[in-house]
C-alpha cells in the first residue's frame, strides 16, 4: 500500500532479527535506511545483524556511524567492545568498555569485560575488583563468580575462591545470566 512506510520496514527487520534470521533483517534495515539515512536504530540493529553473521567490518562500520550521531549509548559501546574482545583486540575493547563505564558505572557487561581484559593483562587484583562490582550489580551473573574464583585461586587466596563458589552455590534461584563460554576464559 505504501512502499515508503519506514516503520513497516523497520518493524519487519526487527522481527526477522528477533527470530534469528539476520540475513532477512539486513534487507529490511537497509530499506528503512534508504528511506531515512538518519534512522539511528536501523544502524544499531544492522550492526547487530552483521555481528551475528560474523561480518565484523560491516558491524564496526555501522556501530561507529551510530556512535557519530549518538555517543551516549552504553549498549553500543558494550557491543563494540565485545566485538573487539572476540577479535582479541583488547586495547580497543578496553577503550569501548571504558566509554561505556564513563556513561554508566553500573553496566554489568562493561564491568565484567573490563575484568576479563585486566585478567588477560595479568592485573588480577584490579580484575577482582571489577568482578566483585559485577556480582554486586547482578547476584545471578554466573560467569563473574567463576572467573572471580579462578582469579582468587591464581593469587593464592583460596578461602576467597571457596567462599565465592559457595556464594554461587547457595543462591536461591540458580537461573543465571549467561555469556558465550568463550568470553569467560
N, CA, C and O of each residue as an XYZ file, in Angstrom:
740
protein
N       0.824     -1.186      0.000
C       0.000      0.000      0.000
C       0.869      1.251      0.000
O       0.635      2.188     -0.763
N       1.902      1.248      0.891
C       2.781      2.410      0.969
C       4.238      1.922      0.978
O       4.759      1.561      2.033
N       4.891      1.911     -0.182
C       6.272      1.419     -0.247
C       7.276      2.326      0.468
O       8.450      1.970      0.579
N       6.843      3.480      0.950
C       7.718      4.401      1.674
C       7.429      4.426      3.173
O       7.735      5.406      3.853
N       6.842      3.352      3.681
C       6.479      3.262      5.094
C       7.685      2.751      5.887
O       7.867      1.547      6.067
N       8.491      3.688      6.347
C       9.740      3.372      7.044
C       9.522      2.440      8.229
O      10.223      1.437      8.364
N       8.570      2.757      9.079
C       8.352      1.944     10.284
C       7.956      0.505      9.924
O       8.276     -0.427     10.662
N       7.280      0.329      8.823
C       6.932     -1.026      8.379
C       8.179     -1.846      8.082
O       8.298     -2.991      8.520
N       9.106     -1.255      7.337
C      10.365     -1.945      7.028
C      11.172     -2.200      8.304
O      11.715     -3.285      8.514
N      11.234     -1.168      9.146
C      11.998     -1.298     10.384
C      11.408     -2.385     11.283
O      12.146     -3.210     11.821
N      10.098     -2.390     11.448
C       9.452     -3.396     12.301
C       9.626     -4.799     11.739
O       9.864     -5.742     12.493
N       9.510     -4.946     10.429
C       9.719     -6.256      9.809
C      11.156     -6.718     10.030
O      11.392     -7.886     10.341
N      12.111     -5.814      9.872
C      13.521     -6.144     10.110
C      13.731     -6.584     11.551
O      14.448     -7.549     11.817
N      13.104     -5.872     12.476
C      13.251     -6.201     13.900
C      12.699     -7.593     14.200
O      13.285     -8.338     14.986
N      11.584     -7.940     13.582
C      11.013     -9.279     13.780
C      11.969    -10.332     13.237
O      12.217    -11.340     13.899
N      12.502    -10.115     12.054
C      13.462    -11.078     11.500
C      14.677    -11.227     12.417
O      15.180    -12.334     12.613
N      15.140    -10.122     12.972
C      16.281    -10.186     13.888
C      15.924    -11.008     15.126
O      16.716    -11.833     15.580
N      14.728    -10.777     15.666
C      14.321    -11.489     16.884
C      14.145    -12.984     16.672
O      14.332    -13.768     17.602
N      13.788    -13.382     15.467
C      13.622    -14.822     15.211
C      14.895    -15.419     14.608
O      14.877    -16.491     14.004
N      15.997    -14.691     14.789
C      17.320    -15.164     14.390
C      17.441    -15.421     12.885
O      17.952    -16.452     12.446
N      16.962    -14.466     12.126
C      17.121    -14.511     10.670
C      17.778    -13.197     10.229
O      17.146    -12.357      9.589
N      19.069    -13.038     10.586
C      19.737    -11.760     10.355
C      19.865    -11.373      8.882
O      19.854    -10.185      8.561
N      19.986    -12.353      7.979
C      20.104    -12.005      6.556
C      18.863    -11.254      6.076
O      18.973    -10.240      5.387
N      17.686    -11.754      6.442
C      16.445    -11.087      6.059
C      16.315     -9.733      6.757
O      15.845     -8.762      6.163
N      16.733     -9.680      8.014
C      16.665     -8.424      8.765
C      17.507     -7.349      8.087
O      17.086     -6.197      7.987
N      18.683     -7.721      7.628
C      19.571     -6.762      6.969
C      18.875     -6.118      5.772
O      18.967     -4.907      5.572
N      18.187     -6.924      4.985
C      17.487     -6.404      3.796
C      16.530     -5.282      4.192
O      16.492     -4.234      3.547
N      15.766     -5.504      5.245
C      14.745     -4.527      5.626
C      15.305     -3.356      6.434
O      14.763     -2.253      6.370
N      16.387     -3.579      7.195
C      17.041     -2.433      7.839
C      17.611     -1.509      6.761
O      17.532     -0.287      6.886
N      18.180     -2.088      5.709
C      18.711     -1.271      4.611
C      17.592     -0.515      3.892
O      17.776      0.634      3.493
N      16.437     -1.156      3.726
C      15.307     -0.463      3.094
C      14.857      0.717      3.950
O      14.522      1.777      3.421
N      14.847      0.539      5.260
C      14.457      1.657      6.126
C      15.498      2.775      6.038
O      15.146      3.952      6.103
N      16.771      2.418      5.892
C      17.812      3.436      5.760
C      17.762      4.135      4.407
O      18.139      5.302      4.296
N      17.302      3.432      3.385
C      17.119      4.092      2.088
C      16.059      5.187      2.190
O      16.147      6.214      1.516
N      15.060      4.957      3.037
C      14.003      5.962      3.218
C      14.434      7.085      4.153
O      14.045      8.238      3.969
N      15.240      6.743      5.156
C      15.725      7.759      6.094
C      17.152      7.401      6.510
O      17.345      6.595      7.421
N      18.154      7.994      5.850
C      19.555      7.678      6.160
C      19.983      8.052      7.582
O      21.087      7.706      8.003
N      19.133      8.746      8.314
C      19.462      9.127      9.688
C      18.700      8.308     10.727
O      18.656      8.686     11.898
N      18.108      7.205     10.320
C      17.358      6.350     11.250
C      18.354      5.534     12.076
O      18.758      4.439     11.683
N      18.741      6.087     13.230
C      19.830      5.522     14.023
C      19.581      4.092     14.480
O      20.498      3.270     14.462
N      18.366      3.788     14.884
C      18.094      2.429     15.349
C      18.352      1.394     14.260
O      18.721      0.258     14.557
N      18.160      1.778     13.015
C      18.448      0.850     11.920
C      19.944      0.562     11.838
O      20.343     -0.577     11.600
N      20.773      1.587     12.034
C      22.229      1.366     12.013
C      22.650      0.442     13.155
O      23.447     -0.477     12.963
N      22.107      0.698     14.340
C      22.452     -0.108     15.508
C      22.074     -1.576     15.274
O      22.885     -2.478     15.486
N      20.845     -1.795     14.839
C      20.374     -3.162     14.625
C      21.043     -3.828     13.426
O      21.267     -5.038     13.427
N      21.357     -3.042     12.414
C      22.086     -3.561     11.263
C      23.462     -4.057     11.717
O      23.915     -5.124     11.301
N      24.111     -3.283     12.561
C      25.406     -3.696     13.109
C      25.273     -5.000     13.893
O      26.107     -5.897     13.764
N      24.216     -5.101     14.709
C      23.984     -6.343     15.458
C      23.849     -7.546     14.520
O      24.393     -8.617     14.789
N      23.125     -7.357     13.428
C      22.931     -8.455     12.470
C      24.249     -8.856     11.824
O      24.547    -10.043     11.693
N      25.034     -7.869     11.422
C      26.337     -8.185     10.842
C      27.234     -8.891     11.853
O      27.993     -9.794     11.501
N      27.137     -8.469     13.113
C      27.921     -9.124     14.171
C      27.511    -10.596     14.294
O      28.363    -11.477     14.398
N      26.212    -10.849     14.280
C      25.721    -12.226     14.361
C      26.228    -13.087     13.205
O      26.485    -14.280     13.368
N      26.366    -12.468     12.047
C      26.822    -13.191     10.855
C      28.341    -13.272     10.751
O      28.873    -13.875      9.819
N      29.037    -12.663     11.711
C      30.493    -12.691     11.687
C      31.105    -11.724     10.693
O      32.283    -11.843     10.356
N      30.323    -10.773     10.221
C      30.821     -9.765      9.280
C      31.260     -8.540     10.083
O      30.575     -7.518     10.131
N      32.424     -8.685     10.707
C      32.870     -7.705     11.689
C      33.125     -6.322     11.101
O      32.820     -5.319     11.746
N      33.671     -6.247      9.902
C      33.934     -4.922      9.322
C      32.638     -4.132      9.156
O      32.583     -2.944      9.474
N      31.601     -4.797      8.659
C      30.312     -4.125      8.485
C      29.695     -3.773      9.837
O      29.094     -2.710      9.990
N      29.842     -4.658     10.809
C      29.309     -4.378     12.145
C      30.002     -3.153     12.736
O      29.342     -2.251     13.251
N      31.314     -3.123     12.662
C      32.077     -1.999     13.205
C      31.687     -0.699     12.508
O      31.486      0.326     13.159
N      31.584     -0.746     11.194
C      31.223      0.453     10.434
C      29.874      1.014     10.894
O      29.734      2.221     11.091
N      28.893      0.139     11.063
C      27.551      0.595     11.451
C      27.485      1.038     12.903
O      26.796      2.008     13.219
N      28.192      0.340     13.797
C      28.237      0.809     15.190
C      28.886      2.189     15.259
O      28.404      3.073     15.966
N      29.983      2.368     14.521
C      30.674      3.659     14.551
C      29.830      4.775     13.966
O      29.874      5.904     14.456
N      29.068      4.481     12.932
C      28.178      5.507     12.396
C      27.142      5.897     13.451
O      26.847      7.078     13.634
N      26.603      4.914     14.128
C      25.639      5.168     15.200
C      26.276      6.061     16.274
O      25.659      7.021     16.737
N      27.504      5.737     16.663
C      28.206      6.495     17.707
C      28.453      7.938     17.273
O      28.397      8.850     18.098
N      28.727      8.152     15.980
C      28.921      9.519     15.489
C      27.699     10.384     15.764
O      27.817     11.580     16.031
N      26.527      9.766     15.696
C      25.280     10.516     15.879
C      24.778     10.494     17.322
O      24.090     11.414     17.763
N      25.128      9.439     18.046
C      24.637      9.286     19.421
C      25.748      8.641     20.251
O      25.900      7.420     20.270
N      26.505      9.471     20.920
C      27.696      8.972     21.610
C      27.472      8.680     23.092
O      28.435      8.466     23.829
N      26.234      8.669     23.532
C      25.972      8.448     24.961
C      25.180      7.166     25.216
O      24.411      7.089     26.174
N      25.367      6.175     24.369
C      24.622      4.928     24.471
C      25.544      3.818     24.973
O      26.437      3.372     24.252
N      25.326      3.377     26.203
C      26.151      2.347     26.828
C      26.146      1.064     26.003
O      27.186      0.433     25.815
N      24.982      0.689     25.518
C      24.847     -0.593     24.821
C      25.712     -0.659     23.566
O      26.291     -1.706     23.276
N      25.809      0.428     22.826
C      26.614      0.389     21.606
C      28.092      0.206     21.947
O      28.802     -0.514     21.245
N      28.559      0.845     23.010
C      29.956      0.663     23.411
C      30.200     -0.757     23.922
O      31.252     -1.341     23.659
N      29.231     -1.312     24.653
C      29.365     -2.704     25.092
C      29.409     -3.654     23.898
O      30.226     -4.574     23.865
N      28.531     -3.435     22.921
C      28.511     -4.304     21.746
C      29.805     -4.195     20.948
O      30.371     -5.201     20.521
N      30.258     -2.983     20.755
C      31.503     -2.771     20.017
C      32.687     -3.336     20.797
O      33.580     -3.958     20.222
N      32.685     -3.117     22.099
C      33.751     -3.668     22.943
C      33.792     -5.179     22.897
O      34.870     -5.765     22.801
N      32.625     -5.826     22.963
C      32.611     -7.296     22.927
C      33.034     -7.812     21.561
O      33.624     -8.888     21.457
N      32.738     -7.053     20.515
C      33.184     -7.430     19.173
C      34.711     -7.422     19.115
O      35.324     -8.377     18.639
N      35.316     -6.350     19.597
C      36.780     -6.283     19.613
C      37.377     -7.316     20.577
O      38.450     -7.861     20.317
N      36.690     -7.580     21.676
C      37.161     -8.611     22.605
C      37.211     -9.964     21.892
O      38.196    -10.693     22.010
N      36.160    -10.294     21.160
C      36.130    -11.558     20.420
C      37.244    -11.626     19.378
O      37.746    -12.704     19.063
N      37.624    -10.466     18.848
C      38.712    -10.401     17.864
C      40.085    -10.394     18.543
O      41.119    -10.356     17.878
N      40.074    -10.432     19.877
C      41.283    -10.380     20.698
C      42.046     -9.063     20.552
O      43.255     -9.009     20.775
N      41.337     -8.018     20.180
C      41.903     -6.677     20.131
C      41.518     -6.003     21.447
O      40.595     -5.191     21.510
N      42.260     -6.370     22.500
C      41.892     -5.984     23.846
C      42.034     -4.483     24.110
O      41.291     -3.924     24.917
N      42.967     -3.840     23.445
C      43.140     -2.394     23.655
C      41.906     -1.616     23.202
O      41.400     -0.769     23.938
N      41.423     -1.900     21.998
C      40.243     -1.187     21.509
C      39.008     -1.623     22.292
O      38.113     -0.816     22.542
N      38.958     -2.891     22.677
C      37.845     -3.356     23.511
C      37.824     -2.571     24.821
O      36.770     -2.119     25.268
N      38.999     -2.416     25.430
C      39.079     -1.705     26.711
C      38.631     -0.247     26.563
O      37.963      0.292     27.446
N      38.995      0.380     25.461
C      38.573      1.760     25.214
C      37.050      1.853     25.172
O      36.456      2.754     25.764
N      36.423      0.906     24.463
C      34.965      0.930     24.355
C      34.293      0.649     25.690
O      33.298      1.293     26.024
N      34.815     -0.296     26.458
C      34.219     -0.570     27.765
C      34.441      0.601     28.720
O      33.589      0.878     29.565
N      35.567      1.286     28.595
C      35.795      2.486     29.413
C      34.776      3.567     29.080
O      34.274      4.253     29.971
N      34.473      3.714     27.798
C      33.455      4.697     27.400
C      32.091      4.304     27.957
O      31.331      5.159     28.410
N      31.785      3.010     27.922
C      30.512      2.548     28.489
C      30.453      2.871     29.981
O      29.435      3.353     30.478
N      31.542      2.606     30.687
C      31.571      2.877     32.126
C      31.544      4.372     32.433
O      31.037      4.778     33.478
N      32.083      5.191     31.535
C      32.028      6.638     31.778
C      30.589      7.153     31.663
O      30.243      8.189     32.231
N      29.768      6.425     30.928
C      28.350      6.785     30.790
C      27.533      6.194     31.934
O      26.646      6.845     32.486
N      27.854      4.936     32.281
C      27.082      4.246     33.317
C      27.986      3.254     34.048
O      28.277      2.174     33.533
N      28.422      3.624     35.240
C      29.317      2.769     36.035
C      28.656      1.454     36.438
O      29.342      0.528     36.871
N      27.334      1.361     36.302
C      26.644      0.142     36.707
C      26.393     -0.804     35.527
O      25.556     -1.701     35.621
N      27.104     -0.609     34.435
C      26.973     -1.516     33.302
C      27.621     -2.856     33.651
O      28.838     -2.951     33.808
N      26.798     -3.871     33.767
C      27.288     -5.194     34.144
C      28.304     -5.703     33.135
O      29.376     -6.178     33.511
N      27.970     -5.603     31.853
C      28.860     -6.141     30.825
C      30.169     -5.372     30.744
O      31.224     -5.980     30.564
N      30.127     -4.062     30.872
C      31.364     -3.280     30.818
C      32.266     -3.624     31.998
O      33.481     -3.746     31.838
N      31.683     -3.779     33.173
C      32.481     -4.182     34.339
C      33.068     -5.575     34.147
O      34.245     -5.804     34.426
N      32.245     -6.500     33.672
C      32.699     -7.877     33.502
C      33.811     -7.976     32.451
O      34.854     -8.580     32.702
N      33.587     -7.390     31.293
C      34.597     -7.473     30.237
C      35.870     -6.719     30.606
O      36.965     -7.139     30.232
N      35.741     -5.622     31.327
C      36.934     -4.918     31.798
C      37.741     -5.841     32.698
O      38.969     -5.869     32.624
N      37.061     -6.588     33.538
C      37.747     -7.556     34.405
C      38.463     -8.620     33.574
O      39.600     -8.984     33.872
N      37.801     -9.112     32.542
C      38.439    -10.136     31.698
C      39.688     -9.589     31.019
O      40.701    -10.279     30.915
N      39.609     -8.360     30.563
C      40.772     -7.752     29.906
C      41.903     -7.544     30.912
O      43.064     -7.822     30.612
N      41.565     -7.057     32.097
C      42.585     -6.868     33.128
C      43.211     -8.202     33.530
O      44.417     -8.273     33.767
N      42.414     -9.245     33.607
C      42.960    -10.574     33.910
C      43.905    -11.013     32.800
O      44.965    -11.577     33.072
N      43.531    -10.762     31.566
C      44.396    -11.094     30.428
C      45.723    -10.328     30.523
O      46.774    -10.849     30.148
N      45.668     -9.098     31.022
C      46.865     -8.267     31.190
C      47.621     -8.622     32.473
O      48.595     -7.954     32.823
N      47.182     -9.658     33.165
C      47.776    -10.130     34.414
C      47.696     -9.080     35.528
O      48.599     -8.965     36.357
N      46.622     -8.335     35.528
C      46.334     -7.362     36.590
C      45.190     -7.931     37.424
O      44.080     -7.400     37.461
N      45.514     -9.038     38.093
C      44.493     -9.819     38.776
C      43.727     -9.046     39.832
O      42.507     -9.177     39.932
N      44.431     -8.235     40.626
C      43.747     -7.553     41.729
C      42.768     -6.500     41.221
O      41.701     -6.312     41.805
N      43.124     -5.812     40.137
C      42.177     -4.885     39.531
C      40.990     -5.647     38.941
O      39.840     -5.229     39.072
N      41.289     -6.766     38.295
C      40.224     -7.596     37.715
C      39.270     -8.080     38.804
O      38.054     -8.084     38.615
N      39.822     -8.483     39.933
C      38.993     -8.943     41.054
C      38.021     -7.848     41.483
O      36.852     -8.130     41.748
N      38.487     -6.607     41.554
C      37.592     -5.502     41.946
C      36.441     -5.339     40.964
O      35.302     -5.124     41.379
N      36.720     -5.436     39.668
C      35.654     -5.304     38.668
C      34.688     -6.490     38.734
O      33.487     -6.319     38.528
N      35.197     -7.673     39.016
C      34.313     -8.840     39.128
C      33.429     -8.734     40.363
O      32.251     -9.088     40.314
N      33.984     -8.254     41.464
C      33.165     -8.072     42.668
C      32.071     -7.044     42.421
O      30.946     -7.196     42.897
N      32.406     -5.995     41.672
C      31.383     -4.996     41.334
C      30.313     -5.623     40.440
O      29.123     -5.362     40.616
N      30.733     -6.445     39.486
C      29.778     -7.125     38.606
C      28.796     -7.949     39.422
O      27.591     -7.909     39.177
N      29.307     -8.690     40.384
C      28.448     -9.518     41.233
C      27.544     -8.650     42.100
O      26.380     -8.988     42.317
N      28.068     -7.539     42.592
C      27.225     -6.621     43.362
C      26.062     -6.109     42.513
O      24.960     -5.895     43.018
N      26.318     -5.917     41.224
C      25.281     -5.405     40.320
C      24.268     -6.477     39.926
O      23.092     -6.184     39.712
N      24.740     -7.730     39.833
C      23.855     -8.835     39.433
C      24.308    -10.110     40.128
O      25.250    -10.772     39.693
N      23.626    -10.440     41.206
C      23.993    -11.610     42.017
C      23.878    -12.928     41.250
O      24.431    -13.938     41.683
N      23.180    -12.935     40.134
C      22.973    -14.168     39.373
C      23.819    -14.236     38.105
O      23.509    -14.999     37.190
N      24.868    -13.456     38.049
C      25.724    -13.433     36.864
C      26.808    -14.485     37.031
O      27.908    -14.194     37.503
N      26.483    -15.719     36.637
C      27.360    -16.872     36.840
C      28.792    -16.676     36.356
O      29.720    -16.998     37.098
N      29.016    -16.167     35.154
C      30.406    -16.078     34.681
C      31.306    -15.253     35.597
O      32.508    -15.510     35.660
N      30.758    -14.276     36.302
C      31.576    -13.458     37.198
C      32.055    -14.283     38.391
O      33.199    -14.139     38.821
N      31.203    -15.134     38.922
C      31.611    -15.986     40.050
C      32.725    -16.929     39.628
O      33.723    -17.087     40.331
N      32.547    -17.538     38.501
C      33.530    -18.497     38.006
C      34.893    -17.833     37.815
O      35.913    -18.351     38.272
N      34.905    -16.705     37.148
C      36.164    -16.008     36.886
C      36.759    -15.460     38.172
O      37.976    -15.495     38.356
N      35.913    -14.952     39.065
C      36.412    -14.430     40.332
C      37.079    -15.539     41.156
O      38.164    -15.340     41.704
N      36.444    -16.677     41.238
C      37.041    -17.802     41.974
C      38.374    -18.204     41.345
O      39.343    -18.487     42.050
N      38.410    -18.226     40.032
C      39.655    -18.567     39.327
C      40.768    -17.574     39.661
O      41.905    -17.973     39.915
N      40.441    -16.287     39.658
C      41.453    -15.271     39.957
C      41.915    -15.342     41.408
O      43.103    -15.195     41.696
N      40.971    -15.568     42.319
C      41.369    -15.748     43.719
C      42.339    -16.923     43.851
O      43.330    -16.843     44.576
N      42.046    -17.994     43.152
C      42.940    -19.159     43.185
C      44.317    -18.784     42.634
O      45.342    -19.177     43.191
N      44.334    -18.024     41.542
C      45.602    -17.641     40.916
C      46.471    -16.767     41.814
O      47.698    -16.802     41.714
N      45.844    -15.983     42.692
C      46.623    -15.116     43.595
C      46.707    -15.735     44.995
O      47.000    -15.049     45.973
N      46.447    -17.038     45.070
C      46.604    -17.831     46.295
C      45.676    -17.405     47.426
O      46.010    -17.565     48.600
N      44.528    -16.872     47.078
C      43.508    -16.542     48.077
C      42.435    -17.633     48.022
O      41.313    -17.417     47.564
N      42.826    -18.801     48.504
C      41.982    -19.989     48.373
C      40.668    -19.872     49.140
O      39.631    -20.327     48.658
N      40.700    -19.277     50.312
C      39.461    -19.135     51.078
C      38.476    -18.229     50.342
O      37.274    -18.494     50.321
N      38.988    -17.171     49.747
C      38.108    -16.309     48.964
C      37.540    -17.051     47.755
O      36.381    -16.853     47.390
N      38.346    -17.891     47.144
C      37.872    -18.689     45.999
C      36.751    -19.626     46.457
O      35.716    -19.731     45.799
N      36.961    -20.297     47.574
C      35.948    -21.224     48.108
C      34.682    -20.464     48.477
O      33.578    -20.898     48.150
N      34.836    -19.339     49.155
C      33.669    -18.544     49.553
C      32.889    -18.039     48.342
O      31.658    -18.012     48.360
N      33.601    -17.641     47.291
C      32.933    -17.169     46.072
C      32.108    -18.284     45.452
O      30.964    -18.068     45.051
N      32.683    -19.472     45.375
C      31.943    -20.602     44.804
C      30.776    -21.010     45.698
O      29.708    -21.365     45.202
N      30.974    -20.960     46.997
C      29.871    -21.259     47.914
C      28.754    -20.229     47.801
O      27.575    -20.578     47.873
N      29.117    -18.969     47.624
C      28.093    -17.935     47.431
C      27.241    -18.256     46.214
O      26.019    -18.113     46.240
N      27.890    -18.683     45.168
C      27.139    -19.019     43.965
C      26.255    -20.246     44.197
O      25.081    -20.247     43.826
N      26.804    -21.261     44.795
C      26.048    -22.497     45.042
C      24.833    -22.223     45.911
O      23.783    -22.839     45.727
N      24.969    -21.303     46.857
C      23.894    -21.033     47.800
C      22.832    -20.066     47.292
O      21.899    -19.732     48.022
N      22.965    -19.621     46.068
C      21.918    -18.755     45.524
C      20.593    -19.504     45.526
O      20.532    -20.681     45.168
N      19.550    -18.820     45.927
C      18.239    -19.474     45.993
C      17.722    -19.851     44.612
O      17.156    -20.930     44.433
N      17.907    -18.987     43.657
C      17.429    -19.238     42.311
C      18.633    -19.296     41.399
O      19.273    -18.272     41.157
N      18.954    -20.471     40.889
C      20.172    -20.623     40.115
C      20.040    -20.214     38.657
O      20.990    -20.382     37.892
N      18.910    -19.691     38.254
C      18.826    -19.174     36.890
C      19.823    -18.031     36.799
O      19.789    -17.102     37.606
N      20.698    -18.100     35.828
C      21.760    -17.113     35.758
C      21.817    -16.452     34.394
O      21.304    -16.961     33.397
N      22.454    -15.310     34.394
C      22.765    -14.637     33.143
C      23.943    -15.375     32.544
O      24.927    -15.632     33.238
N      23.865    -15.716     31.296
C      24.945    -16.477     30.682
C      25.532    -15.724     29.507
O      24.856    -14.959     28.819
N      26.807    -15.968     29.306
C      27.523    -15.464     28.146
C      28.069    -16.667     27.408
O      28.123    -17.774     27.943
N      28.462    -16.439     26.201
C      29.156    -17.471     25.448
C      30.372    -17.886     26.263
O      31.107    -17.031     26.756
N      30.590    -19.177     26.408
C      31.665    -19.664     27.256
C      33.031    -19.177     26.798
O      33.959    -19.144     27.605
N      33.191    -18.797     25.538
C      34.477    -18.300     25.075
C      34.828    -16.983     25.738
O      35.999    -16.603     25.755
N      33.848    -16.273     26.287
C      34.112    -14.992     26.917
C      34.617    -15.148     28.340
O      35.141    -14.194     28.916
N      34.472    -16.309     28.905
C      34.798    -16.496     30.314
C      36.235    -16.914     30.500
O      36.787    -16.708     31.580
N      36.862    -17.485     29.506
C      38.223    -17.995     29.680
C      39.250    -16.906     29.715
O      40.441    -17.184     29.857
